[in-house]
């Protein structure tokens, strides 16, 4: 059977070229997406700041919640099921001040070092910000912590009071030297320090993911505001069990786990990239299955007369299905060989682009992995094999007498199965669009799922829908219309990839654009009451904002400290963007669109979407975990609507500043009387005062839109090739038909016009179905956002997508036929 399959592939190289290309691209995309997801899931910190230690004791770095479920299976028997869910903190829990001394008394421990790690905003004397490699943050420590890596002095002396030592990489990038001054800002305030020395780890100038600034140990508590160390490094021959007994509830980390003791803000964050690359592989997997299934089905339809001939000489349907499956599996396996290196190349290009957009840490590296490549190849082979078996299930039942006629037609049937599949897919899409909160954090992902379900429904009932549409669309096209109506199955096979190309990409573009637009509008509405927005270079201490609000003429201020807060639902901790808010004065400088309650300094506020998700009511007491892992019971005092680009939770600014390691105000809205701006600039020369109308949009809106556009490019490129490929297969299958028309007197220009008109009909059908899917999903997504039904979110984008798909479809439908008709002696080749 395998020999027969290979012989058939050799004989029909042209017919299977389209399937080969589709399988090649599908496996390459699956391999690339798989490598991206694998690399981000297994990404390790680029360097260990505790490399010189034997073990490290650290405070909380994540929140873990356990749920216990008891099931009664039989009389007297129960089954207990435990689930533990964790969420990474953005800050670091601190340890008791005396813990280092207690651990030092453990037998085998030669010494301990208490490490105080905290973010630092450092600027040079002329105002230039100091950043590490790849724009890495600067982390402050006491000089005693230098031995943990270890850092050794290259130039100068260890720091004294009011002095600092910086790593060699920071010194080179900031063009500073021993004796220069730096402006250091932390949540406790701003101060000037003198560089007393330059240090570096052994064999390098600094750590790749963070810059290091060492202060005198006596200055650390006042500068950092930490009540205790964030970690304790241990030297000597340690017994982890004894260390754990002395450390109490703190984590004891050894070996490669020591790096987890570092400050979370000093390590690359891969939580966001996991979602991004998961979505990338979801798009590619869906498109690959969709395209491969359609391509293989069309290829099988080309061979109906051959299958009838095999039936005539005694082949059974079961044997023919096995042959078709083996042919497709062998073809996909061959395509997987060049697809693997293409997948590696694809992953590298996509990762580099996401790094440029700032959606992926600069330290992220794509790592080739043989099992991932093998799984991608196996998935491509499996999908191709299953598609061939499904396509052949009906085709192999062709009557043997069909081998005696010029045109072989596949048996009809399977209508009930198709309709049932379409109903199930449509019901799933309706359920997603109706019951899932599309205005929440997963709204974009849910809109893609609903699009995929509707596309599956279109694919299942494609022949029925195309038959209905061609009856209407094809009337003005004469003979071409009649041919399209008669060959509605072939039109369906070619039109469905157009539906996929238009609907999936247009939905992503329009919904992404709508989210960015609404975020910008809400930003404008939030800041509208303020006269101006003010921010320093990287952030302001809370005390500085209080002094700013006390300037004569300032009638109101609203300071925002960005942070992250963890909320638990059903035993699962979830991380949400939040703001610490300080409001002063008699005039409001911020409008959050309050819908219930009022902001209080001892409570918290939540977005309307979050309140609906958790079923909260004003007055409820809610447990919240702050960035350093501290749990606070706060009462919900206010619900607001304008949360896009702002955050889902609002907490008192003092609480955030005390528990967020950064704790700096990013922006502050001010209300003031005319002439006050000059007084502000005179008293605070380092501040940037911007009129409210010119204020910057939400910080990551452009990056998010750029990430969506990159995903669209990936999907658009694959589906565009699939469209061309499908049209080419369909044109090749009609070689005999065109030859017969030539024999009865049709001229080449007439056949060109016929092919062009049929391509127009196919494109119109594809665009109509694609527009229907797009309208349903985009309209529902739009209503979920602000209650307004929109389809043409961006008319130019919609028109450009429709025009591009139409142009590609027309070219792909006309060009292969034109090339085939240029061949001489067409009839003799069939």
C-alpha positions in Angstrom: 0.0 0.0 0.0 2.8 2.4 0.8 4.5 1.6 -2.6 1.2 2.4 -4.3 0.9 5.7 -2.4 4.5 6.8 -3.3 4.0 5.8 -6.9 0.8 7.8 -7.1 2.6 10.9 -5.6 5.3 10.6 -8.3 2.6 10.3 -11.0 0.6 13.3 -9.8 3.4 15.7 -8.7 1.6 18.7 -10.1 -1.7 17.8 -8.4 -0.1 17.4 -5.0 2.1 20.5 -5.3 -0.6 22.6 -3.6 -1.0 20.1 -0.7 2.8 20.0 -0.3 3.0 23.9 -0.1 0.1 24.0 2.4 1.6 21.3 4.6 5.1 23.0 4.4 3.7 26.3 5.6 1.4 24.8 8.2 4.3 22.8 9.8 6.6 25.8 9.6 4.1 28.0 11.4 3.2 25.4 14.0 7.0 24.8 14.6 7.7 28.5 14.9 4.7 29.1 17.3 5.6 26.0 19.3 9.3 27.2 19.7 8.1 30.6 20.8 5.8 29.2 23.4 8.4 26.6 24.5 11.1 29.2 24.8 9.0 31.6 26.9 7.7 28.8 29.2 11.2 27.5 29.8 13.0 30.9 29.9 15.5 31.3 32.6 16.9 34.5 34.1 20.0 35.5 32.2 22.2 35.7 35.3 22.2 34.7 39.0 23.0 37.6 41.4 23.5 35.0 44.2 26.0 32.9 42.3 28.6 33.0 45.1 26.2 31.7 47.8 25.5 28.2 49.0 21.8 29.0 49.6 19.5 31.9 49.8 16.5 32.6 52.1 13.9 34.8 50.5 10.6 36.4 51.3 7.5 35.7 49.4 7.8 35.9 45.6 4.4 34.5 44.7 1.0 33.9 46.1 -0.2 30.3 46.4 -3.8 29.3 47.1 -5.0 25.8 47.7 -8.5 24.5 47.1 -9.7 21.2 48.5 -12.6 19.4 46.9 -14.2 16.4 48.6 -16.1 13.9 46.4 -18.3 11.2 47.8 -17.8 8.2 45.4 -19.3 5.3 47.4 -20.8 4.7 50.8 -18.1 5.4 53.3 -15.5 6.4 50.6 -14.5 9.9 49.7 -11.9 11.3 47.3 -10.1 14.5 48.3 -8.7 16.5 45.4 -6.2 19.4 46.1 -5.4 22.1 43.6 -2.7 24.8 44.2 -2.7 27.9 42.0 0.0 30.5 42.1 0.5 34.0 40.9 3.8 35.8 40.7 4.3 39.0 42.8 5.7 42.1 41.3 7.4 43.0 44.5 9.3 41.1 47.2 8.2 40.2 50.7 10.7 41.2 53.4 12.3 39.1 56.1 12.8 39.8 59.9 15.8 42.0 60.6 17.3 39.4 62.9 16.9 36.4 60.6 20.5 36.7 59.2 21.8 36.4 62.7 19.7 33.4 63.5 20.7 31.6 60.3 24.4 32.4 61.0 24.2 30.3 64.2 23.1 27.2 62.2 25.9 24.5 62.2 27.9 24.5 58.9 27.0 28.2 58.1 30.2 30.2 57.9 28.5 33.6 57.3 25.3 35.3 56.1 24.6 38.6 54.3 21.3 40.4 54.5 20.4 41.7 51.1 18.2 44.8 50.7 17.2 45.1 47.1 15.1 48.0 45.8 14.4 49.8 42.4 16.3 53.0 41.9 15.7 55.8 39.4 19.2 57.3 38.8 20.0 60.3 36.6 23.3 61.9 35.8 24.2 65.5 36.6 22.9 66.7 33.3 19.6 64.9 33.7 20.2 61.8 31.6 18.5 58.6 32.9 20.9 55.8 33.9 19.8 52.3 32.6 21.4 49.0 32.2 21.9 46.8 29.1 18.7 46.4 27.0 17.2 49.3 29.0 17.3 47.1 32.1 16.3 48.7 35.5 18.8 49.9 38.1 18.5 48.0 41.4 20.0 49.4 44.6 21.7 47.4 47.4 23.8 47.8 50.4 27.6 47.4 49.8 27.6 44.2 51.9 25.5 42.6 49.1 28.3 42.9 46.6 29.9 39.7 47.9 26.8 37.7 46.9 27.6 37.7 43.1 30.4 38.6 43.8 31.2 42.2 42.6 34.8 43.3 42.9 36.1 46.8 42.9 37.7 47.9 39.6 38.2 51.5 40.4 37.8 53.8 43.5 36.6 52.8 47.0 33.6 51.3 48.7 30.8 53.8 49.4 30.6 55.9 52.5 27.7 58.1 53.7 26.2 59.9 50.7 28.2 57.8 48.2 27.5 55.0 45.8 29.4 52.4 43.8 27.9 51.5 40.4 28.7 48.6 38.1 31.1 49.1 35.1 28.3 48.6 32.6 26.2 51.5 34.0 29.3 53.7 34.2 30.1 53.0 30.5 26.5 53.6 29.3 26.0 56.7 31.4 29.5 58.1 30.6 30.1 58.7 34.3 33.2 58.2 36.4 34.4 58.2 40.0 33.8 61.6 41.5 30.7 62.3 39.4 27.3 62.9 41.1 24.1 61.0 40.5 20.5 62.0 41.4 18.9 59.0 43.0 15.1 58.8 43.4 13.2 56.1 45.3 9.8 56.0 47.0 11.3 57.7 50.1 12.5 60.7 48.1 15.3 62.1 45.9 18.9 62.7 47.0 22.3 63.3 45.4 25.1 60.8 45.8 28.7 60.9 44.7 30.2 57.9 42.8 33.0 56.6 45.0 33.9 53.5 42.9 33.1 51.2 40.0 32.7 47.5 40.5 32.0 44.5 38.2 31.2 40.7 38.5 34.1 38.4 37.6 34.6 38.2 33.8 31.9 40.8 32.9 31.0 44.5 33.4 27.5 43.9 34.9 24.5 41.6 35.0 22.6 41.4 31.7 19.1 42.0 33.1 19.8 44.7 35.7 22.2 47.5 36.6 23.6 47.6 40.2 24.0 50.6 42.5 25.5 50.0 45.9 25.0 52.4 48.8 26.7 52.5 52.2 25.0 49.9 54.4 24.0 52.7 56.9 22.1 54.6 54.2 20.1 51.6 52.8 17.1 51.7 55.3 16.5 55.5 54.8 16.8 55.3 51.0 14.9 52.0 50.3 12.2 52.3 53.0 12.4 48.6 53.5 11.5 47.3 57.0 13.8 44.3 56.6 16.0 42.5 54.0 14.4 41.0 50.9 16.8 38.0 51.0 19.6 36.5 53.1 22.6 34.9 51.4 24.2 32.0 53.1 27.9 30.8 52.8 29.3 27.6 54.0 28.3 23.9 54.0 24.6 24.1 54.6 21.9 21.6 55.5 18.7 22.8 53.9 16.6 21.1 56.6 18.3 23.0 59.4 18.1 26.3 57.4 14.4 25.8 56.9 13.9 25.2 60.7 15.6 28.5 61.4 14.0 30.4 58.5 10.4 29.6 59.5 7.9 30.4 56.7 10.6 31.8 54.4 11.7 29.9 51.3 15.1 28.3 51.3 16.6 28.2 47.7 19.6 26.3 46.6 21.2 25.5 43.2 19.6 27.0 40.2 16.6 28.1 42.3 18.7 30.8 44.0 18.0 33.3 41.2 14.3 33.3 42.4 15.4 35.2 45.5 16.1 38.3 43.4 13.7 41.3 43.2 10.9 40.4 40.7 11.3 43.7 39.0 15.0 42.9 38.3 14.1 39.7 36.5 12.6 39.6 33.0 8.8 39.2 33.1 7.5 36.4 30.8 3.9 36.4 32.0 2.7 38.7 29.2 4.7 36.9 26.5 3.2 33.6 27.5 -0.3 34.9 26.6 1.0 36.5 23.4 2.8 33.5 22.1 -0.1 31.2 23.2 -2.4 33.4 21.1 0.1 33.2 18.2 0.1 29.4 18.2 -3.7 29.4 18.6 -4.1 31.5 15.4 -1.6 29.5 13.4 -3.0 26.1 14.5 -6.5 27.1 13.6 -5.5 28.6 10.2 -3.3 25.5 9.5 -6.1 23.1 10.2 -8.5 25.1 8.2 -6.3 25.6 5.2 -4.9 22.0 5.2 -8.3 20.5 5.3 -9.6 22.6 2.5 -6.6 22.0 0.3 -6.5 18.3 0.8 -10.3 18.1 0.1 -9.8 20.0 -3.2 -6.9 17.8 -4.2 -9.0 14.6 -3.6 -11.8 16.1 -5.7 -9.4 16.4 -8.6 -8.9 12.6 -8.7 -12.5 11.5 -8.8 -12.2 10.0 -12.3 -9.1 8.1 -11.2 -10.8 6.8 -8.1 -13.7 5.7 -10.2 -11.3 3.8 -12.5 -9.8 2.1 -9.4 -13.2 1.1 -8.3 -13.9 -0.3 -11.7 -10.9 -2.7 -11.5 -12.0 -4.0 -8.0 -10.6 -1.6 -5.4 -12.8 -1.3 -2.3 -13.7 2.1 -0.7 -11.7 1.0 2.4 -8.6 0.4 0.3 -9.0 3.8 -1.5 -9.3 5.6 1.8 -6.1 3.9 3.1 -4.3 4.9 -0.1 -5.5 8.6 0.1 -4.5 8.7 3.8 -1.0 7.3 3.2 -0.4 9.5 0.3 -1.2 12.6 2.3 0.8 11.4 5.3 3.9 10.7 3.2 3.5 14.1 1.5 3.2 15.9 4.8 6.2 14.0 6.2 8.3 15.1 3.3 7.1 18.7 3.6 8.0 18.7 7.3 11.8 18.2 6.5 12.3 21.8 5.1 9.5 23.1 7.3 11.5 22.6 10.5 14.3 25.1 9.7 11.8 27.5 8.3 9.9 27.3 11.7 13.1 28.2 13.5 13.6 31.2 11.2 10.0 32.2 11.6 10.3 32.1 15.4 13.4 34.2 15.4 11.9 36.9 13.2 8.6 37.1 15.2 10.5 37.2 18.5 12.7 40.1 17.3 9.7 42.1 16.2 7.9 41.6 19.5 11.1 42.7 21.3 11.2 45.9 19.2 7.6 46.6 20.2 8.5 46.1 23.9 6.0 43.2 24.3 8.8 40.7 25.0 11.8 41.2 27.3 15.0 42.1 25.4 16.8 39.1 27.0 14.4 36.6 25.5 16.0 34.1 23.2 14.4 31.5 20.9 15.8 28.1 21.6 15.5 25.3 19.1 14.0 22.1 20.5 13.9 18.9 18.7 10.8 17.5 20.5 8.8 20.7 19.6 9.8 20.4 16.0 8.9 16.7 15.9 5.5 17.5 17.5 4.8 20.2 14.9 5.7 17.8 12.1 3.5 15.1 13.7 0.6 17.5 14.0 1.0 18.5 10.3 1.1 14.9 9.3 -1.9 14.0 11.5 -4.1 16.9 10.2 -3.2 16.1 6.6 -3.9 12.4 7.1 -7.3 13.0 8.9 -8.3 15.6 6.2 -7.5 13.1 3.5 -9.5 10.4 5.2 -12.5 12.7 5.7 -12.4 14.0 2.1 -12.0 10.5 0.8 -14.9 9.1 2.8 -17.4 10.4 0.3 -15.2 10.5 -2.7 -14.3 6.8 -2.7 -18.0 5.8 -2.9 -18.0 7.0 -6.5 -19.6 4.6 -8.9 -17.2 2.6 -11.1 -19.2 3.7 -14.2 -18.0 7.3 -13.6 -14.7 6.2 -15.0 -16.4 6.0 -18.5 -17.6 9.6 -18.5 -15.7 12.8 -19.0 -16.7 14.5 -15.8 -16.7 12.6 -12.5 -19.0 14.0 -9.8 -18.5 13.1 -6.1 -21.5 11.5 -4.5 -23.6 13.9 -2.5 -24.6 13.3 1.1 -23.5 14.1 4.6 -26.0 17.0 4.8 -27.3 16.1 8.2 -23.7 15.9 9.7 -22.8 19.2 8.1 -25.8 21.0 9.4 -25.4 19.5 12.9 -21.7 20.6 13.0 -22.6 24.1 11.8 -25.4 24.4 14.4 -23.0 23.3 17.2 -20.3 25.7 16.1 -22.8 28.6 15.7 -24.3 27.8 19.2 -20.8 28.0 20.6 -20.1 31.3 19.0 -23.4 32.7 20.2 -22.7 31.5 23.7 -19.3 33.1 23.7 -20.6 36.4 22.3 -23.5 36.5 24.7 -22.3 35.2 28.0 -18.6 35.9 28.1 -17.6 39.4 29.2 -16.0 40.7 26.0 -15.1 44.0 27.7 -12.8 42.1 30.2 -9.1 41.2 29.9 -9.9 38.2 27.7 -12.2 40.0 25.4 -9.9 40.0 22.4 -9.1 36.3 22.8 -12.8 35.5 23.1 -13.6 37.4 19.9 -11.0 35.3 18.1 -12.6 32.1 19.4 -16.1 33.2 18.3 -14.7 34.1 14.9 -13.1 30.6 14.7 -16.4 28.9 15.6 -18.3 30.9 13.0 -15.7 30.1 10.4 -16.1 26.4 11.2 -19.9 26.8 10.7 -19.3 28.5 7.3 -16.9 25.7 6.3 -19.4 23.0 7.4 -22.2 24.5 5.4 -20.0 26.0 2.7 -21.7 24.2 -0.3 -25.2 25.2 1.0 -24.3 28.8 1.6 -22.4 29.1 -1.6 -25.2 27.6 -3.6 -27.6 30.1 -2.1 -25.3 33.1 -2.7 -24.3 32.1 -6.2 -27.9 31.9 -7.2 -28.1 35.6 -6.4 -24.6 36.9 -7.2 -24.0 34.9 -10.4 -27.0 36.1 -12.4 -25.3 39.1 -14.0 -22.4 37.1 -15.2 -24.0 35.0 -17.9 -22.2 31.7 -18.7 -19.7 32.2 -15.9 -22.6 32.5 -13.5 -24.2 29.3 -14.8 -20.9 27.5 -14.4 -20.4 28.8 -10.9 -23.9 27.8 -9.9 -23.5 24.3 -11.3 -20.0 23.9 -9.7 -21.0 25.4 -6.3 -18.9 22.8 -4.5 -15.8 23.9 -6.3 -16.6 27.5 -5.7 -17.1 26.7 -2.0 -13.7 25.0 -1.7 -12.1 28.1 -3.2 -14.2 30.8 -1.5 -13.8 29.4 2.1 -10.1 30.4 2.3 -11.1 33.9 1.2 -13.6 33.9 4.1 -10.9 32.9 6.5 -8.5 35.4 5.2 -10.9 38.3 5.4 -12.8 37.5 8.6 -10.1 36.4 11.0 -7.7 39.3 10.1 -10.3 42.0 9.9 -11.8 41.0 13.2 -8.4 41.2 14.9 -7.5 44.5 13.3 -10.9 46.2 14.0 -11.3 45.0 17.5 -7.7 45.9 18.4 -8.2 49.3 16.9 -11.5 49.8 18.8 -9.8 48.8 22.1 -7.0 51.3 21.5 -9.4 54.1 20.4 -11.6 53.6 23.5 -8.6 53.5 25.7 -7.5 56.8 24.2 -10.9 58.3 24.6 -11.2 57.3 28.2 -7.7 58.7 28.9 -8.9 62.0 27.5 -12.1 61.9 29.6 -10.2 60.9 32.8 -7.8 63.8 32.5 -10.3 66.4 31.2 -10.8 68.1 34.6 -7.1 68.7 35.0 -5.4 71.9 33.7 -2.2 70.0 33.1 -0.4 66.7 33.6 2.9 66.7 35.3 5.6 64.0 35.5 9.3 63.8 36.4 11.9 61.7 34.5 10.6 58.2 35.4 8.5 59.1 38.4 8.1 61.3 41.4 8.1 60.5 45.1 4.8 60.9 46.9 6.2 63.6 49.1 7.2 65.6 46.1 3.6 65.5 44.8 2.3 66.7 48.1 4.7 69.6 48.0 3.6 70.3 44.4 -0.1 70.2 45.4 0.7 72.8 48.2 2.0 75.4 45.7 -0.2 78.5 45.9 -2.7 78.5 43.0 -3.0 74.7 42.8 -6.7 74.0 43.6 -6.6 70.2 43.0 -4.3 67.3 42.3 -4.7 63.6 41.5 -1.5 61.5 41.6 -1.3 58.0 40.2 1.1 55.3 41.3 0.9 52.3 38.9 1.1 48.9 40.5 -0.3 45.4 40.4 -2.7 43.8 42.8 -3.8 40.1 43.2 -7.4 39.1 43.8 -8.6 35.6 44.4 -11.6 34.0 42.7 -12.6 30.4 43.3 -9.2 29.7 44.9 -7.3 31.1 41.9 -5.2 34.2 42.3 -5.4 36.7 39.5 -3.1 39.7 38.9 -4.7 43.0 37.8 -3.2 46.4 36.9 -4.0 49.0 39.6 -3.3 52.5 40.6 -2.5 54.1 43.9 -4.4 57.3 44.0 -3.7 60.5 46.0 -6.4 63.2 45.7 -6.0 66.7 47.2 -7.6 70.1 46.9 -11.1 71.3 46.4 -11.3 70.9 42.6 -11.3 67.4 41.0 -8.3 66.7 38.7 -9.4 63.2 37.6 -12.7 61.9 36.4 -13.0 58.1 36.5 -16.6 57.9 35.5 -18.0 56.9 38.9 -21.1 54.8 38.7 -21.5 53.9 42.4 -20.2 55.0 45.8 -17.4 57.5 46.4 -13.6 57.3 46.8 -12.4 57.1 50.4 -8.8 57.1 51.6 -9.3 53.9 53.7 -11.1 51.8 51.0 -10.6 50.8 47.4 -12.3 51.3 44.1 -12.8 48.8 41.3 -13.8 48.9 37.6 -17.4 48.1 36.7 -16.1 45.1 34.6 -14.2 43.6 37.6 -17.2 44.2 39.9 -19.4 42.2 37.5 -16.8 39.5 37.3 -16.5 39.0 41.1 -20.1 39.9 42.0 -19.0 42.6 44.4 -21.2 45.3 45.9 -20.2 48.6 47.4 -19.4 48.0 51.1 -18.0 44.5 50.6 -14.8 43.6 52.5 -12.4 42.1 50.0 -9.0 40.5 50.5 -6.3 41.9 48.3 -2.6 41.0 48.0 -0.2 43.9 47.5 3.0 43.7 45.4 5.1 42.6 48.3 2.7 39.7 49.2 1.0 41.5 52.1 -2.7 40.8 52.3 -5.0 43.7 53.1 -8.8 43.6 53.8 -10.2 46.6 52.2 -13.8 47.8 51.8 -15.1 48.5 48.3 -16.2 52.1 48.4 -16.5 53.1 44.7 -17.2 51.6 41.2 -15.9 53.4 38.1 -16.2 52.9 34.3 -13.1 54.5 32.8 -10.6 51.7 33.4 -9.0 51.2 30.0 -5.3 52.2 30.1 -5.7 53.0 33.8 -6.3 49.9 35.8 -9.0 47.8 37.4 -8.4 48.7 41.0 -7.7 51.9 42.9 -6.0 51.9 46.3 -4.8 54.6 48.6 -1.5 56.0 47.4 0.2 55.7 50.8 -0.6 52.0 50.9 0.8 51.4 47.4 3.9 53.4 48.1 4.6 51.4 51.3 4.2 48.0 49.6 5.3 48.5 46.0 9.1 48.4 45.7 9.0 51.2 43.1 6.3 53.3 44.7 6.7 56.4 42.4 4.0 58.6 40.9 4.0 58.3 37.2 1.6 61.1 36.4 -0.3 63.7 38.4 -3.2 65.8 37.1 -3.3 69.4 38.4 -6.0 72.0 38.6 -4.6 75.5 39.1 -5.3 79.2 38.5 -3.7 81.2 35.6 0.0 82.0 36.2 0.5 79.1 38.6 2.4 77.1 35.9 5.3 79.6 36.0 5.5 79.2 39.8 5.5 75.4 39.5 8.3 75.4 36.9 10.4 77.8 39.1 10.0 75.6 42.2 10.3 72.3 40.5 12.7 72.7 37.6 13.0 69.0 36.8 9.2 68.5 36.1 7.6 68.3 32.7 4.3 70.2 32.7 2.0 69.3 29.8 -1.4 70.7 28.9 -4.2 68.1 29.4 -5.1 68.1 25.7 -1.5 67.2 24.8 -1.2 64.5 27.5 0.2 61.1 26.3 -2.2 58.3 25.6 -2.2 55.1 27.8 1.4 53.9 28.0 1.1 50.5 26.4 -1.7 51.1 24.0 0.6 51.5 21.0 2.6 48.4 21.9 -0.6 46.4 22.2 -1.9 47.6 18.9 1.5 46.9 17.3 1.4 43.3 18.8 -2.0 42.8 17.3 -0.9 44.1 13.9 2.1 41.7 13.9 -0.3 38.8 14.6 -2.4 39.9 11.7 0.7 40.0 9.4 1.5 36.4 10.4 -2.1 35.2 9.8 -2.5 37.3 6.7 0.7 36.0 5.1 -0.3 32.4 5.7 -3.9 32.7 4.5 -2.8 34.7 1.5 -0.6 31.9 0.4 -3.4 29.5 1.1 -5.7 31.4 -1.1 -3.3 31.5 -4.0 -2.6 27.8 -3.5 -6.2 26.8 -3.5 -7.0 28.8 -6.6 -4.0 27.2 -8.4 -5.2 23.7 -7.4 -8.7 24.5 -8.7 -7.4 25.9 -12.0 -5.2 22.8 -12.5 -8.2 20.5 -12.0 -10.0 22.2 -14.9 -7.3 21.4 -17.5 -9.5 18.9 -19.3 -12.5 21.2 -19.1 -10.6 24.0 -20.8 -9.2 21.6 -23.4 -12.7 20.5 -24.3 -13.9 24.0 -24.6 -10.9 24.8 -26.9 -11.8 21.7 -29.1 -15.4 22.9 -29.6 -14.2 26.3 -30.8 -13.8 28.6 -27.7 -11.0 31.1 -28.2 -8.3 31.9 -25.6 -9.7 35.4 -24.9 -13.2 33.9 -24.3 -11.7 31.5 -21.8 -9.8 34.3 -20.1 -13.1 36.2 -19.7 -14.8 33.1 -18.4 -12.1 32.5 -15.8 -12.1 36.2 -14.8 -15.9 36.3 -14.4 -15.8 33.1 -12.3 -13.1 34.6 -10.1 -15.3 37.6 -9.6 -18.2 35.5 -8.5 -16.0 33.5 -6.1 -14.5 36.6 -4.6 -17.9 38.2 -4.1 -19.2 35.1 -2.4 -16.1 34.9 -0.1 -16.3 38.6 0.8 -20.0 38.4 1.6 -19.5 35.4 3.9 -16.5 37.0 5.5 -18.3 40.3 6.0 -21.1 38.4 7.7 -18.7 36.8 10.2 -16.9 40.0 10.7 -20.1 42.0 11.3 -21.4 39.5 13.9 -18.2 39.4 15.9 -17.1 43.0 15.7 -20.6 44.2 16.3 -21.0 42.1 19.5 -17.5 43.1 20.7 -18.3 46.8 20.1 -21.6 46.5 22.0 -19.8 44.9 24.9 -17.3 47.8 25.1 -19.6 50.8 25.3 -23.1 49.7 24.1 -22.6 51.1 20.6 -23.0 48.7 17.6 -20.2 49.2 15.1 -18.9 47.2 12.1 -16.9 49.8 10.3 -14.8 50.7 13.3 -12.2 52.0 10.9 -13.7 52.4 7.4 -10.3 52.7 5.7 -9.0 49.6 7.4 -12.1 47.7 6.4 -12.0 48.9 2.9 -8.3 48.1 2.6 -8.8 44.6 3.8 -11.7 44.0 1.5 -9.9 45.5 -1.4 -6.7 43.5 -0.7 -8.6 40.2 -0.3 -10.5 41.0 -3.5 -7.4 41.8 -5.5 -5.6 38.8 -4.3 -8.6 36.6 -5.1 -9.0 38.0 -8.6 -5.3 37.6 -9.3 -5.1 34.1 -7.8 -8.2 33.1 -9.7 -7.2 34.5 -13.1 -3.4 34.1 -13.3 -3.1 30.3 -13.0 -5.8 29.8 -15.7 -4.0 32.3 -18.0 -0.7 30.5 -17.5 -2.3 27.2 -18.2 -4.0 28.4 -21.3 -0.7 29.7 -22.7 0.5 26.1 -23.0 0.4 24.7 -26.5 -1.5 21.5 -27.3 -3.5 21.7 -24.1 -5.7 18.9 -25.1 -2.8 16.5 -25.7 -1.6 17.0 -22.1 -4.8 15.7 -20.4 
